[in-house]
Amino acid sequence: MLYDALLTEEEKALRDEVRKFVRDEVPADLLRAMDRDEIKFPYDFIAKLAQHGLRGIRFPKKWGGRELPWTAEVVAEEEVGVLGVALGCAFVMTSIVGEALNVFGTDEQKERYLRPIITGTKIPEEALTEPRGGSDFFGATTRAVADGDSFILNGQKRFVVGAEAADFFTVYCSTDPQAPPHQRISMFIVEKGPGIKI
Ligand SMILES: Cc1cc2nc3c(=O)[nH]c(=O)nc-3n(C[C@H](O)[C@H](O)[C@H](O)COP(=O)(O)OP(=O)(O)OC[C@H]3O[C@@H](n4cnc5c(N)ncnc54)[C@H](O)[C@@H]3O)c2cc1C
């Protein structure tokens, strides 16, 4: 819990804004409807977050974000967190997937993937965990093997929240199992399509 004394005025204003959003814009029954399987994926929630500029809190304004610090995003996450884990996951996924795109992506990739996840027109999901486990990040066994100008990916992931709704995934794969752990894996952007079974 971030205490008031630690927050800037801007962060306090964001907290109040997100608290109001959660109270006024999100139906109280949404989580229960998801539990009852009446709603498979909270598209309306994502659309509303985007309308209110809450999908890219710490990403550059150039790509549609607000360019606020991490601490501001955590403040927003605490407020959205009262809605439960499912909606909390839907909220943080922009950040989890967007971080790599923002730090390592080319401008073309940012235009194609980062901007649309901030504007809510594409749904991103993260495929890290495998049936063998998730804590051992660098031990990913999903393989990516170079094949000319392409890579061929083979493997299995699990606990990929919102996978059915994803337009694309960031997939962590081993490109060189013999390399030192931190050089072993790479992240691929994989659009949903033939060859992916969910
Ligand atoms: C709400 C939620 C949403 C998630 N969403 C996603 C998602 O969208 N995409 C995705 O890829 N994954 C997702 N995950 C999965 C998450 O990343 C994994 O659960 C996490 O990485 C841990 O992996 P695991 O569950 O396989 O546990 P394991 O890695 O099998 O660990 C099991 C237990 O062993 C302990 N342990 C592991 N290694 C060691 C060690 N070396 N020494 C001592 N103890 C150890 C762990 O602390 C844990 O208690 C989600 C998980 C949750 C809870």
The ligand as a MOL file (V3000), in Angstrom:
LIG
                    3D

  0  0  0     0  0            999 V3000
M  V30 BEGIN CTAB
M  V30 COUNTS 53 58 0 0 0
M  V30 BEGIN ATOM
M  V30 1 C -2.9830 -14.4310 -11.3880 0
M  V30 2 C -1.9070 -15.0200 -12.2290 0
M  V30 3 C -1.7960 -14.6580 -13.5540 0
M  V30 4 C -0.7910 -15.2130 -14.3400 0
M  V30 5 N -0.7050 -14.8330 -15.6410 0
M  V30 6 C 0.2470 -15.3730 -16.4200 0
M  V30 7 C 0.3290 -14.9990 -17.7960 0
M  V30 8 O -0.4690 -14.2130 -18.3130 0
M  V30 9 N 1.3000 -15.5470 -18.5580 0
M  V30 10 C 2.1980 -16.4400 -18.0390 0
M  V30 11 O 3.0730 -16.8790 -18.7790 0
M  V30 12 N 2.1380 -16.8230 -16.7320 0
M  V30 13 C 1.1760 -16.3260 -15.9300 0
M  V30 14 N 1.0960 -16.6990 -14.6080 0
M  V30 15 C 1.9790 -17.7300 -14.1090 0
M  V30 16 C 3.0990 -17.2380 -13.2450 0
M  V30 17 O 4.0540 -16.5220 -13.9970 0
M  V30 18 C 3.6930 -18.4750 -12.5970 0
M  V30 19 O 2.7020 -19.0160 -11.7270 0
M  V30 20 C 4.9230 -18.1730 -11.8090 0
M  V30 21 O 5.9660 -17.8270 -12.7040 0
M  V30 22 C 5.3540 -19.3480 -10.9530 0
M  V30 23 O 5.4580 -20.4990 -11.7300 0
M  V30 24 P 4.7080 -21.8780 -11.3210 0
M  V30 25 O 3.3000 -21.5540 -10.9200 0
M  V30 26 O 4.9100 -22.8290 -12.4670 0
M  V30 27 O 5.4420 -22.4010 -10.0330 0
M  V30 28 P 6.8590 -23.1220 -9.9740 0
M  V30 29 O 7.8580 -22.3420 -10.7490 0
M  V30 30 O 6.6830 -24.5520 -10.3280 0
M  V30 31 O 7.1280 -22.9930 -8.4370 0
M  V30 32 C 6.4000 -23.7810 -7.4830 0
M  V30 33 C 6.8980 -23.5020 -6.0970 0
M  V30 34 O 8.2990 -23.8100 -5.9770 0
M  V30 35 C 9.0220 -22.6800 -5.5220 0
M  V30 36 N 10.3230 -22.6610 -6.1960 0
M  V30 37 C 10.5180 -22.5860 -7.5390 0
M  V30 38 N 11.8360 -22.6180 -7.8030 0
M  V30 39 C 12.4700 -22.6450 -6.6130 0
M  V30 40 C 13.8510 -22.6700 -6.2270 0
M  V30 41 N 14.8240 -22.6610 -7.1340 0
M  V30 42 N 14.1360 -22.7120 -4.9140 0
M  V30 43 C 13.1410 -22.7250 -3.9840 0
M  V30 44 N 11.8220 -22.7080 -4.3010 0
M  V30 45 C 11.5060 -22.6740 -5.5770 0
M  V30 46 C 8.1710 -21.4690 -5.8820 0
M  V30 47 O 8.4140 -20.3890 -5.0060 0
M  V30 48 C 6.7660 -22.0230 -5.6720 0
M  V30 49 O 6.3900 -21.9720 -4.3250 0
M  V30 50 C 0.1110 -16.1530 -13.7920 0
M  V30 51 C -0.0050 -16.5160 -12.4610 0
M  V30 52 C -1.0070 -15.9650 -11.6880 0
M  V30 53 C -1.1010 -16.3890 -10.2530 0
M  V30 END ATOM
M  V30 BEGIN BOND
M  V30 1 1 1 2
M  V30 2 1 2 3
M  V30 3 2 2 52
M  V30 4 2 3 4
M  V30 5 1 4 5
M  V30 6 1 4 50
M  V30 7 2 5 6
M  V30 8 1 6 7
M  V30 9 1 6 13
M  V30 10 2 7 8
M  V30 11 1 7 9
M  V30 12 1 9 10
M  V30 13 2 10 11
M  V30 14 1 10 12
M  V30 15 2 12 13
M  V30 16 1 13 14
M  V30 17 1 14 15
M  V30 18 1 14 50
M  V30 19 1 15 16
M  V30 20 1 16 17
M  V30 21 1 16 18
M  V30 22 1 18 19
M  V30 23 1 18 20
M  V30 24 1 20 21
M  V30 25 1 20 22
M  V30 26 1 22 23
M  V30 27 1 23 24
M  V30 28 2 24 25
M  V30 29 1 24 26
M  V30 30 1 24 27
M  V30 31 1 27 28
M  V30 32 2 28 29
M  V30 33 1 28 30
M  V30 34 1 28 31
M  V30 35 1 31 32
M  V30 36 1 32 33
M  V30 37 1 33 34
M  V30 38 1 33 48
M  V30 39 1 34 35
M  V30 40 1 35 36
M  V30 41 1 35 46
M  V30 42 1 36 37
M  V30 43 1 36 45
M  V30 44 2 37 38
M  V30 45 1 38 39
M  V30 46 1 39 40
M  V30 47 2 39 45
M  V30 48 1 40 41
M  V30 49 2 40 42
M  V30 50 1 42 43
M  V30 51 2 43 44
M  V30 52 1 44 45
M  V30 53 1 46 47
M  V30 54 1 46 48
M  V30 55 1 48 49
M  V30 56 2 50 51
M  V30 57 1 51 52
M  V30 58 1 52 53
M  V30 END BOND
M  V30 END CTAB
M  END
